[in-house]
Amino acid sequence: MKLNDVRKFAIRERVRIRFPISNGLVCSIDERGIGRVAELRSVPSFNLEEEFARAAQFSLEPVASSSKFARERTVSRQELEALAQGAAAPSSQDTDHEE
């Protein structure tokens, strides 16, 4: 799972996703897929994709009442991967069938 996959998930599901990075800061990906490190005041000395790869716990916070996530919750990397893959899977209405 790449950072871009989680950005797409955040947009699709209208959630904010937060995860800690190694220097004690926190990255937040908003419902528009934009990643931010709020406390960052200069050019970072880290690569956000690499920091994301090291993260084990993620916090999901719904933005809209239409989100299927009713409340904020903490998930593991495996749970986030499953959620992101489930959201990316096409629904039965989206697939073309020749009958």
C-alpha positions in Angstrom: 0.0 0.0 0.0 1.3 3.4 -1.0 0.6 6.8 0.3 -1.3 7.6 -2.9 -3.7 4.7 -2.3 -4.5 6.1 1.1 -5.0 9.6 -0.3 -7.5 8.2 -2.8 -9.3 6.3 0.1 -9.5 9.5 2.1 -11.2 11.3 -0.9 -13.6 8.5 -1.7 -14.7 7.8 1.9 -14.6 11.5 3.1 -12.3 10.8 6.0 -9.2 12.4 7.5 -6.3 10.0 8.2 -3.6 10.7 10.7 -0.4 8.8 11.4 2.8 9.5 13.5 6.1 10.1 11.8 9.5 9.3 13.3 10.5 12.7 14.5 7.4 13.0 16.8 5.3 14.9 14.3 2.0 13.8 12.9 0.9 13.7 9.3 -2.7 14.4 8.4 -4.3 13.5 5.1 -7.5 15.4 4.6 -10.7 14.5 2.7 -9.2 16.2 -0.4 -6.2 13.9 -0.3 -3.8 16.6 0.8 -1.1 15.5 3.3 0.1 18.0 5.9 2.5 18.0 8.8 1.2 21.0 10.8 4.2 21.6 12.9 6.6 21.6 10.0 8.2 25.1 9.5 10.9 24.4 7.0 11.9 21.9 4.3 11.6 18.5 5.8 14.5 16.2 6.3 12.4 13.1 5.7 10.4 11.5 2.8 6.7 11.3 3.6 6.3 8.1 1.5 9.0 6.4 3.6 7.5 7.7 6.9 4.1 6.3 5.8 5.7 2.9 5.1 6.9 2.8 8.7 3.6 3.8 10.3 1.7 1.0 12.0 -1.3 2.8 13.5 -3.7 5.2 11.8 -6.5 7.3 13.0 -9.6 7.7 10.8 -11.9 10.6 11.4 -15.2 11.0 9.4 -15.7 14.4 7.8 -19.2 14.2 6.6 -22.3 12.5 8.0 -22.5 10.6 4.7 -19.3 8.8 5.5 -19.7 5.1 6.4 -17.4 5.7 9.4 -19.7 7.0 12.2 -16.9 8.0 14.6 -13.2 8.4 14.9 -11.3 5.2 15.3 -7.8 3.8 15.3 -6.8 1.0 12.9 -3.7 -1.0 12.1 -1.9 -1.0 8.8 -3.6 -4.3 7.9 -7.0 -2.9 8.6 -6.3 0.3 6.6 -5.1 -1.8 3.7 -8.3 -3.9 3.8 -10.5 -0.8 4.0 -8.6 0.9 1.1 -8.8 -2.2 -1.1 -12.5 -2.6 -0.3 -13.2 1.0 -1.3 -11.2 0.6 -4.5 -13.0 -2.5 -5.6 -15.6 -1.8 -8.3 -19.2 -2.4 -7.3 -21.4 -4.8 -9.2 -23.1 -1.8 -10.9 -19.8 -0.5 -12.2 -18.7 -3.6 -14.0 -19.8 -4.3 -17.6 -21.5 -7.5 -18.2 -22.6 -8.9 -21.5 -25.8 -10.9 -21.0 
